[in-house]
C-alpha cells in the first residue's frame, strides 16, 4: 500500500495527538471516503489502497499547496470502533516521535465529522514487496543499499523509544532513484505511550517476518526483533524466497522458533559468503546472538558493501 510527500513545514497539529471525539460521536452511516472528498484541510485526489481497517489516499494539502497521504478508518470493516480509534491515535503519537529522512513523516491527526484520519508526507514510490513479487530476487548491491537505509531508519526509530514490530517488504517504499522510506507504524510499540493494563502475551506482527521472541509475546520485544524482521526482508530480497514457508501461520511460526534457515548462498549462485553470513547473523534465534544495536549492524553492512565494491 503506497503511502506517501509534502516535504516542508511543521505539523498542523500538536505532535502528540490529543484525545478527540469518542468513536460513538462519528456518523454511524458515514459513507466510505471517495476521490474529491474534503477531509479537514485536505482534498482526496487518488485512492492508493485499502486495508482491513483503513483506506489510504493521496491528498492535497490546501494550506501549504502540497501533496500528502491520508489513512482514514474504514468503518465498514471495523467492529470495535473505540479500539480502532485508539490504534490510529497511538499510531499517530508513535510516528510523531520519530524524525528521520528515511521514515515517513507525520503531519497531522484529525477528526472529520465522518472519520478520524492520519496524515503523512506523500512519497512517490512502490512497496519493496510489490517489486519482489513482480521480479523476484534483486542484485545483492541493491539489497544491501536498501537494508542499509532501513538500518539507519530503524536506528532513529529505536532512539525515539519505538519498536516497529512489522518490518517487511510491503512496509518499505522504494523511490525511482532507489531511496527508501519506512512506513506503517500501526503495530509499533512505544513504552512511553503503552497502556499499563496488559493482561497477557500480545500477538502482533506478520507471521512470515516474525522474530521468535515476538511470536511468543510481542509486548516484550525490543529493537532486536526488528533486526530479525529486517533480516527476513534481506533474505527475501537476496533469494526471491522467504527463509521459512508453510501452509499456515502456525507452521511458519514453528519454523521461526525451531528451524535453521537454508543459507542464502546455497540458494543464489555466486552470492558472496559475507552477504549470506550477515543475513544469517540477523536471523539468529536468540536476540542475544544477533547484532545488538543498529550501529553494529550498520558497521557490518558497511564492511560487506565495501568488500563488494
Secondary structure, 3 states (H helix, E strand, C coil): CCCCCCCCCCCCCCCCCCCCCCHHHCCCCCCCCCCCCEECCEEEEEEEEECCCEEEEEEEECCCCEEEEEEEECHHHCCCHHHHHHHHHHHHHHHHHCCCCCECCEEEEEECCCCEEEEEECCCEEEHHHHHHHHCCCCHHHHHHHHHHHHHHHHHHHHCCEECCCCCHHHEEEECCCCEEECCCCCCEECCCCCCCCCCCCCCCCHHHCCHHHHHCHHHCCHHHHHHHHHHHHHHHHHCCCCCCCCCHHHHHHHHHHCCCCCHHHHCCCCCHHHHHHHHHHCCCCHHHCCCCHHHHHHHHHHHHHHHC
